[in-house]
Amino acid sequence: MKEESFLRTWKGFTATHSPKICPPANA
């Protein structure tokens, strides 16, 4: 599903760019 790919991309983006934000997906 697209949601899984989105979550992976989101986690990768947050981990690489803004780990300080700690969004729900990375919580």
PDB file of N, CA, C, O and CB in Angstrom:
ATOM      1  N   MET A   1       0.845  -1.206   0.000  1.00  0.00           N
ATOM      2  CA  MET A   1       0.000   0.000   0.000  1.00  0.00           C
ATOM      3  C   MET A   1       0.877   1.251   0.000  1.00  0.00           C
ATOM      4  O   MET A   1       2.034   1.218   0.420  1.00  0.00           O
ATOM      5  CB  MET A   1      -0.954   0.008   1.233  1.00  0.00           C
ATOM      6  N   LYS A   2       0.318   2.323  -0.466  1.00  0.00           N
ATOM      7  CA  LYS A   2       1.074   3.578  -0.544  1.00  0.00           C
ATOM      8  C   LYS A   2       1.392   4.117   0.850  1.00  0.00           C
ATOM      9  O   LYS A   2       2.387   4.816   1.045  1.00  0.00           O
ATOM     10  CB  LYS A   2       0.288   4.627  -1.346  1.00  0.00           C
ATOM     11  N   GLU A   3       0.535   3.785   1.814  1.00  0.00           N
ATOM     12  CA  GLU A   3       0.751   4.301   3.170  1.00  0.00           C
ATOM     13  C   GLU A   3       2.089   3.817   3.725  1.00  0.00           C
ATOM     14  O   GLU A   3       2.811   4.573   4.375  1.00  0.00           O
ATOM     15  CB  GLU A   3      -0.399   3.867   4.103  1.00  0.00           C
ATOM     16  N   GLU A   4       2.412   2.549   3.462  1.00  0.00           N
ATOM     17  CA  GLU A   4       3.672   1.994   3.968  1.00  0.00           C
ATOM     18  C   GLU A   4       4.865   2.739   3.368  1.00  0.00           C
ATOM     19  O   GLU A   4       5.810   3.087   4.076  1.00  0.00           O
ATOM     20  CB  GLU A   4       3.769   0.483   3.644  1.00  0.00           C
ATOM     21  N   SER A   5       4.810   2.980   2.061  1.00  0.00           N
ATOM     22  CA  SER A   5       5.902   3.695   1.402  1.00  0.00           C
ATOM     23  C   SER A   5       6.008   5.107   1.953  1.00  0.00           C
ATOM     24  O   SER A   5       7.106   5.625   2.152  1.00  0.00           O
ATOM     25  CB  SER A   5       5.694   3.728  -0.124  1.00  0.00           C
ATOM     26  N   PHE A   6       4.856   5.726   2.198  1.00  0.00           N
ATOM     27  CA  PHE A   6       4.842   7.087   2.729  1.00  0.00           C
ATOM     28  C   PHE A   6       5.478   7.121   4.110  1.00  0.00           C
ATOM     29  O   PHE A   6       6.277   8.006   4.415  1.00  0.00           O
ATOM     30  CB  PHE A   6       3.406   7.634   2.789  1.00  0.00           C
ATOM     31  N   LEU A   7       5.116   6.148   4.941  1.00  0.00           N
ATOM     32  CA  LEU A   7       5.674   6.096   6.302  1.00  0.00           C
ATOM     33  C   LEU A   7       7.187   5.916   6.241  1.00  0.00           C
ATOM     34  O   LEU A   7       7.924   6.562   6.986  1.00  0.00           O
ATOM     35  CB  LEU A   7       5.029   4.946   7.120  1.00  0.00           C
ATOM     36  N   ARG A   8       7.645   5.039   5.357  1.00  0.00           N
ATOM     37  CA  ARG A   8       9.093   4.806   5.230  1.00  0.00           C
ATOM     38  C   ARG A   8       9.787   6.085   4.788  1.00  0.00           C
ATOM     39  O   ARG A   8      10.827   6.458   5.330  1.00  0.00           O
ATOM     40  CB  ARG A   8       9.385   3.662   4.223  1.00  0.00           C
ATOM     41  N   THR A   9       9.201   6.754   3.797  1.00  0.00           N
ATOM     42  CA  THR A   9       9.796   8.000   3.300  1.00  0.00           C
ATOM     43  C   THR A   9       9.767   9.065   4.384  1.00  0.00           C
ATOM     44  O   THR A   9      10.733   9.810   4.547  1.00  0.00           O
ATOM     45  CB  THR A   9       9.056   8.500   2.042  1.00  0.00           C
ATOM     46  N   TRP A  10       8.661   9.144   5.131  1.00  0.00           N
ATOM     47  CA  TRP A  10       8.509  10.140   6.182  1.00  0.00           C
ATOM     48  C   TRP A  10       9.530   9.913   7.287  1.00  0.00           C
ATOM     49  O   TRP A  10      10.181  10.848   7.751  1.00  0.00           O
ATOM     50  CB  TRP A  10       7.091  10.105   6.753  1.00  0.00           C
ATOM     51  N   LYS A  11       9.661   8.633   7.707  1.00  0.00           N
ATOM     52  CA  LYS A  11      10.633   8.298   8.760  1.00  0.00           C
ATOM     53  C   LYS A  11      12.040   8.642   8.292  1.00  0.00           C
ATOM     54  O   LYS A  11      12.827   9.215   9.046  1.00  0.00           O
ATOM     55  CB  LYS A  11      10.544   6.795   9.143  1.00  0.00           C
ATOM     56  N   GLY A  12      12.355   8.294   7.055  1.00  0.00           N
ATOM     57  CA  GLY A  12      13.679   8.581   6.516  1.00  0.00           C
ATOM     58  C   GLY A  12      13.915  10.080   6.440  1.00  0.00           C
ATOM     59  O   GLY A  12      15.010  10.556   6.741  1.00  0.00           O
ATOM     60  N   PHE A  13      12.891  10.826   6.040  1.00  0.00           N
ATOM     61  CA  PHE A  13      13.011  12.273   5.924  1.00  0.00           C
ATOM     62  C   PHE A  13      13.220  12.910   7.289  1.00  0.00           C
ATOM     63  O   PHE A  13      14.102  13.751   7.459  1.00  0.00           O
ATOM     64  CB  PHE A  13      11.771  12.861   5.251  1.00  0.00           C
ATOM     65  N   THR A  14      12.407  12.508   8.262  1.00  0.00           N
ATOM     66  CA  THR A  14      12.506  13.094   9.598  1.00  0.00           C
ATOM     67  C   THR A  14      13.834  12.713  10.245  1.00  0.00           C
ATOM     68  O   THR A  14      14.458  13.532  10.920  1.00  0.00           O
ATOM     69  CB  THR A  14      11.328  12.636  10.481  1.00  0.00           C
ATOM     70  N   ALA A  15      14.263  11.469  10.038  1.00  0.00           N
ATOM     71  CA  ALA A  15      15.513  10.998  10.646  1.00  0.00           C
ATOM     72  C   ALA A  15      16.715  11.713  10.032  1.00  0.00           C
ATOM     73  O   ALA A  15      17.732  11.925  10.692  1.00  0.00           O
ATOM     74  CB  ALA A  15      15.657   9.470  10.471  1.00  0.00           C
ATOM     75  N   THR A  16      16.578  12.082   8.756  1.00  0.00           N
ATOM     76  CA  THR A  16      17.699  12.717   8.061  1.00  0.00           C
ATOM     77  C   THR A  16      17.677  14.235   8.200  1.00  0.00           C
ATOM     78  O   THR A  16      18.729  14.861   8.330  1.00  0.00           O
ATOM     79  CB  THR A  16      17.681  12.338   6.592  1.00  0.00           C
ATOM     80  N   HIS A  17      16.482  14.832   8.172  1.00  0.00           N
ATOM     81  CA  HIS A  17      16.387  16.293   8.163  1.00  0.00           C
ATOM     82  C   HIS A  17      15.980  16.877   9.512  1.00  0.00           C
ATOM     83  O   HIS A  17      16.646  17.776  10.025  1.00  0.00           O
ATOM     84  CB  HIS A  17      15.401  16.730   7.114  1.00  0.00           C
ATOM     85  N   SER A  18      14.888  16.371  10.089  1.00  0.00           N
ATOM     86  CA  SER A  18      14.398  16.987  11.319  1.00  0.00           C
ATOM     87  C   SER A  18      14.046  15.960  12.396  1.00  0.00           C
ATOM     88  O   SER A  18      12.867  15.735  12.669  1.00  0.00           O
ATOM     89  CB  SER A  18      13.190  17.836  11.017  1.00  0.00           C
ATOM     90  N   PRO A  19      15.048  15.340  13.006  1.00  0.00           N
ATOM     91  CA  PRO A  19      14.792  14.380  14.085  1.00  0.00           C
ATOM     92  C   PRO A  19      14.286  15.079  15.342  1.00  0.00           C
ATOM     93  O   PRO A  19      13.720  14.440  16.229  1.00  0.00           O
ATOM     94  CB  PRO A  19      16.063  13.587  14.406  1.00  0.00           C
ATOM     95  N   LYS A  20      14.490  16.386  15.416  1.00  0.00           N
ATOM     96  CA  LYS A  20      14.069  17.145  16.598  1.00  0.00           C
ATOM     97  C   LYS A  20      12.552  17.325  16.639  1.00  0.00           C
ATOM     98  O   LYS A  20      11.977  17.520  17.710  1.00  0.00           O
ATOM     99  CB  LYS A  20      14.755  18.514  16.619  1.00  0.00           C
ATOM    100  N   ILE A  21      11.906  17.258  15.473  1.00  0.00           N
ATOM    101  CA  ILE A  21      10.458  17.490  15.415  1.00  0.00           C
ATOM    102  C   ILE A  21       9.697  16.337  16.073  1.00  0.00           C
ATOM    103  O   ILE A  21       8.710  16.563  16.772  1.00  0.00           O
ATOM    104  CB  ILE A  21       9.997  17.663  13.950  1.00  0.00           C
ATOM    105  N   CYS A  22      10.157  15.103  15.850  1.00  0.00           N
ATOM    106  CA  CYS A  22       9.493  13.916  16.407  1.00  0.00           C
ATOM    107  C   CYS A  22       8.013  13.894  16.057  1.00  0.00           C
ATOM    108  O   CYS A  22       7.177  14.063  16.944  1.00  0.00           O
ATOM    109  CB  CYS A  22       9.666  13.870  17.928  1.00  0.00           C
ATOM    110  N   PRO A  23       7.663  13.692  14.786  1.00  0.00           N
ATOM    111  CA  PRO A  23       6.272  13.637  14.345  1.00  0.00           C
ATOM    112  C   PRO A  23       5.606  12.350  14.796  1.00  0.00           C
ATOM    113  O   PRO A  23       6.302  11.428  15.223  1.00  0.00           O
ATOM    114  CB  PRO A  23       6.188  13.765  12.827  1.00  0.00           C
ATOM    115  N   PRO A  24       4.276  12.250  14.719  1.00  0.00           N
ATOM    116  CA  PRO A  24       3.527  11.059  15.127  1.00  0.00           C
ATOM    117  C   PRO A  24       4.066   9.798  14.457  1.00  0.00           C
ATOM    118  O   PRO A  24       4.085   8.732  15.072  1.00  0.00           O
ATOM    119  CB  PRO A  24       2.045  11.229  14.798  1.00  0.00           C
ATOM    120  N   ALA A  25       4.499   9.906  13.218  1.00  0.00           N
ATOM    121  CA  ALA A  25       4.982   8.738  12.485  1.00  0.00           C
ATOM    122  C   ALA A  25       6.293   8.226  13.086  1.00  0.00           C
ATOM    123  O   ALA A  25       6.603   7.038  13.000  1.00  0.00           O
ATOM    124  CB  ALA A  25       5.177   9.081  10.996  1.00  0.00           C
ATOM    125  N   ASN A  26       7.052   9.134  13.693  1.00  0.00           N
ATOM    126  CA  ASN A  26       8.354   8.761  14.250  1.00  0.00           C
ATOM    127  C   ASN A  26       8.270   8.599  15.762  1.00  0.00           C
ATOM    128  O   ASN A  26       9.249   8.211  16.400  1.00  0.00           O
ATOM    129  CB  ASN A  26       9.414   9.810  13.890  1.00  0.00           C
ATOM    130  N   ALA A  27       7.111   8.892  16.339  1.00  0.00           N
ATOM    131  CA  ALA A  27       6.957   8.834  17.793  1.00  0.00           C
ATOM    132  C   ALA A  27       7.110   7.408  18.297  1.00  0.00           C
ATOM    133  O   ALA A  27       7.011   7.165  19.500  1.00  0.00           O
ATOM    134  CB  ALA A  27       5.596   9.397  18.214  1.00  0.00           C
TER     135      ALA A  27
END
